[in-house]
Amino acid sequence: MRFTSLVVELIRARPRLVVVIVVLCQAMLWLGVAMVLYRSPPGELATSLAFGREYQVGTDLGPPLSFWLADIAYRAAGNHLFGVYLLSVLCSALTLWGVYLLARAIVGGQQAVLAVLLTMTITAFGVPTLEFGPDVLARPLWALLLLHSWQILGLGRRNAWFAWSIEAGLLLLTTSAAIGLLLLIAGFVVSTVQGRRVLRSFDPLFALLVVLVLALPYLIFVLRADSVGLPALPPLAELAVRARHWLTLGGGLLLAISAVLLLVLLDANWPGRSETDAPIIYRPPVPPLGRDFVYCFAIAPAVAGSLISGLFGLPTVLGGPAVTLMMVGLAMVVASGDLIYLRRQRLLRAVWAAAIAAPAILVAGSAVVLPWAGDGEVVTAMPARDIARFFVDSFERRTNQRLQAVAGDPQLASLISLGRRRAHLFLDAAPQRTPWLTAAKFAESGGIVVWRASDTAGTPPPEVISRFPGLVPEVPRSFDWLVNGRQPLLRVGWAIVRPKGP
């Protein structure tokens, strides 16, 4: 008698339920990690919130939509980062749901579950999920854009044009890579017979009009900022360095999908192994257009994004690893054939669970182990709320006025700007990045200047003194880390710039 596990039976009978369960479990996992281990926002999230607070149409960080949504979520949660973390995991969950709907339309519901399970093991859907920003918001928009693109091309649904146009416009307001992603879709459409047939109607013209209306404010900002055009090409002498950088980026993408490749390899039919006892996940035949669609958007974004980033020396793959690798899991499922045998089920479940849990365990281990292993700082271990509360209250007690702005060390200043009443962030070392404040306005409204104190007297660094002459430092304030370990306390030097006028 053949034994089939409960998981396989659920995949066959209730594929949507399986997707909902695993996606919610992953969302709860990362939400729990953030609430337990993160005392300050990861990466550049604090700076993103400071920029979003100003509701600028555009900044040097790129299109504004993700920063606006981050600020709205932060305010809706009572000025707590829980709102932003919740928004981040919702974006991740919506992305995986979009992948499921697209996969179901191409390979059927049962194999669509396998595509989602493989996609979840990509490392870009782990820790980076909590750092809400353009790359995180672009994920669900790109997934839904691909879904409605397939509905238009492969299923002939004209009513999908409206949703497609809304998603394309929002993507342009989210990431600078949107133009390249839309060009990939346009290239695929033009290269296929069905796509050229679709373009003969008036629907694409109406969709283009909606996209232009949505993206018009940011396009006007870009034109006024005179930032249209690609960066300058590197000189010939640097091409070898850029080529190595491209290979490094490509290697990073391969490392990100290593768990996907391992799972496919473990499920392969090794010589001498029988298939009679392996349960089968069946799908209807995939049309040639669907196969080309999946392979194109599994390969082209990663190759084009890494090539452009390597050529122009960008630190990460254009569009973000999660966007460029989103279709890899579905591509593996399509390439596996109409019948997928689930061999070595226990081993597959163990490897999949380890791939999902390993990033969270690594984050927890880093927060506990690194402070004892050396002097390296864990950014998320800084007591953000304590820092903001102390400096906001100190300014109000000293001046009897509300704290309007904070400057100095960008990392510390951005954390203080998240405090009660949300002070403006002023990047005094690069004032053009914060056009809502100038040095003259900062001197008039007053504020706090902070820096990393290197001694017990709190002597300001020379560059801070040059930008704020006459600064009188206060006694430095020390703060505990999440885990102090062997590293010294966080000592913050500070000074008050008193407001002018009544």
Secondary structure, DSSP 4 states (H G I P E B T S, - for coil): -----HHHHHHHH-HHHHHHHHHHHHHHHHHHHHHHH-SS--TTHHHHHHHHTTT-S-BTTB-SHHHHHHHHHHHHTTS-THHHHHHHHHHHHHHHHHHHHHHHHHH-HHHHHHHHHHHHTSGGGSGGGGS-SHHHHHHHHHHHHHHHHHHHHTS--TTHHHHHHHHHHHHHTT-TTHHHHHHHHHHHHHHSHHHHHHTTSSHHHHHHHHHHHHHHHHHHHHHHHT--SPPPPPPGGGHHHHHHHHHHHHHHHHHHTHHHHHHHHHTS--TT---TTS-EEE-PPPPHHHHHHHHHHHHHHHHHHHHHHHHHT-SS-TT-HHHHTTTHHHHHHHHT-SEEE--SHHHHHHHHHHHHHHHHHHHHHHHHHHHHHSS---GGGS-HHHHHHHHHHHHHHHHSS---EEEESHHHHHHHTTSTT-PEE--TTSGGG-TT--HHHHHHH-EEEEEE--STT-PPPHHHHHHSTT--B---EEE--SS-TTSPPEEEEEEEEPPP--
